[in-house]
Amino acid sequence: MIDKIEKVFSNNTPEIIGDYKRSAVMFLLIEEEGEVKLVFEVRSNNLRNQPGDICLPGGRVEKEEEPKVAAIREVMEELSLNEDEIEYMGEMNYFISPYNSIIYAFVAKCKKKDISCNKAEVDHIFKVPIKFFLENEPLLYELEIGPNLKEDFPFHLIRGGKDYKFGKGKILEYFYKFDDYIIWGTTALILKNFIDTIKKTTI
């Protein structure tokens, strides 16, 4: 038995425990009017999930698809760009949410100045100078998360029963206000990390 176990784990490739939905987004940079700007999307109001929300270009990673490939594919589909109009720059930190999803983030430069969008998915786009985020800190709100236990939970199987000290956590919710737009949620959290990463180096 121990030989069999050794054989299993000596060739095992570690994976994240659990069933996670994978998404990939792109920090798409465009040089305009002497400034570097970030492209944001306002999701179509006809979409089933998060209609009207502000997000980065991107979407779901298909099965067996590499996140980078998914990010570029989604940018092409949503913003009607050709692959040669997207200059890939690099990969950012990724985020594992408490809601069973992983969001991978990438950075690229858009070579096309006049961007249109796929109206089936995107209501419209807007651009924000990187300088705005470098000079303005977002509003921060701490959202508490914890177990939502129902009456049929088997409390009798754990020491302490209903008095057991279950772990709790929190999610940092950031809010950026630019003109009439509010950028918040996972988009703002990843954006904050993107800006903090830039601030760590001398531009």
N, C-alpha and C positions, 0 to 999 in steps of 0.2 A: 504493500500500500504506500509506504513512504517513498519508494522509487517512482511510483506513478505520480504522486504529488509533486515530487521534484521535477519530473519531466514536464508536467503541466506548467509550473511556474517559472522554470528556466527559460521557456520560450514565450512567456506571456508578455503582451504589450499592454502597459497600464492604460486604463480609460477612466473617465469620470463616472462614478457610480450614479445611476439614475438615468431616466429618459428625458433628455433635454432637447428642446427645439433650438435650432441654430439659425442665426441671422447674421448678415454681414452688411455693414454700412460704410460709406465713403465720405471722408472729409475732402470735398472737391474744391480746390483752390482755383481762383481765376484772377488774373491781373487786369485791373480796370481803373482808369482815371488815376493812374499812379499809385494805386493801392492794391494790396492783396486782400481778396474777399473770399468768404465762405458761402457756398451755395446751400440754401435750405429749401425744403419743399413743404407746401401745405397740402395735406392729403385730400383727395377728392371726397366730397360729402356723400358720394354714392358707395363708398367702400363699407364693407361689413364691420371691419375692425378699425377703431380709432379714426373715424371720419372727421376731417377738418383739423386734425392735429398737425403740429409742426414736427418735422423729422429731417434727418439726413437722407440723402439718396441711398437706397439699399433695399434689402428684403430677405426673404427666406433662403437658406442654403439648401439646395436639393440633395437628396440622398446620393452619396458617393461623390459629391461635388466639393471642391476645395473652396474655403471661404473667400479667398482672394478672387477666384474665378467668379464666384457668385456676386461679389460686390461690383465688379466691372460689368458683368452681365446686366445687373439691375440698373446701374447707372445708364447704360446704353438704352435699355428699354424705357426707363422713366423720363429720360431727358433727350431722347432721340439723337444720341451721339453715336458716332462710329468708334471702333476700338482705337484707331490711330489718332483720334482726337482726345484720348485720355492718356496722359503721361504718368504712369505709376511711379510713386515716390517711396513708399515704404509701409510698414505695418505698425499699428499702434497697440496699446494695451487692450485686452479684451475683458468683457464684463460678464460675470455669472450672476444672474438675478435669483432672488429667492422664489421666483415664480417659474422655475424649471425652464429657463432659457439662457442661452449663451449668445452674446453679441460680440462679433469680431469687428474691428475697425481698421480701416486702411486710409492712406493719404495719397492723393493724386492731384495733378494739375490738369485743368481743362484748357485745351489749345483753342477751342472755339469760343468766340466772344458772344455771339448771339445764340443763346440757348432757348430752345422751345421745350415743351413737356407733353407727355402722354396724358391727355385729359381724362382717360379712363381711370388713371391712378393718381394723378397729381392735378389739383385745382390750379395752382400757380407756384412759381418759385420766387424767392427774394434772396438778396445777397447782403451780407454783413461784413464790414471791414474787420480783419483780424485785430486791428488796433483797438476797436471797441471792446473786445473781450479782454485784451491785455490791460486796458485801463479801467475797466469796470468789473468789480466783484459782484457775483450773483447774490440774490437773497437766498439764505439757507434755512430750511425747515427740516427738523428731524422727525421722521415718521416711524413710530414704534410698530414692531411686528412681533408676533408671538403665537403660541398654540391656540387654536380655536376648537376647544374640546367639547364634544357633545355628551349628552347624558349616558349614551351607550358605550362610551369609552371604558375599556376594562381596567378601571382604577384599582380593582382588587388584586390585580396581578403585579402591581408595583409597590415598593415600600413607600409608605406615606400616603398612598391613595390620593384623594383629592387635594391633600396638603403638600403633595410633592412639588418641589421648586423647579418648575419647567423653565428651560432657558428662553430668554427673550433677546431680541436684537433691534436694530434700527436701520433705516435706510435714509441716506442723506438726499433730500430733495432740493435741487437747485432751481432757481428761477431767474432767467435773464429777460429784461424788458428792452426791446429795441423797437422804436417807433410804436406801432400798434400791435406788435407781435410779442407773444410770451413764449419763450423757449424753456421747457421744463421737462420733468420726468427723466427717463433713461437717456434721452437725447442730451439734456443739459448735463447730466452726470458724466457722460462720456466726453462731452465738449469741455467740461471743467478740467478733466484729466488731460485732454489734448492741449489746452492752454497752459496748464501747469507744467507739462513736459517741455513746451517751448520756452517757458520762463526760466527753466533750469539751465538753459544754455544762453550764450550771448548771441543775439541776432545781429 
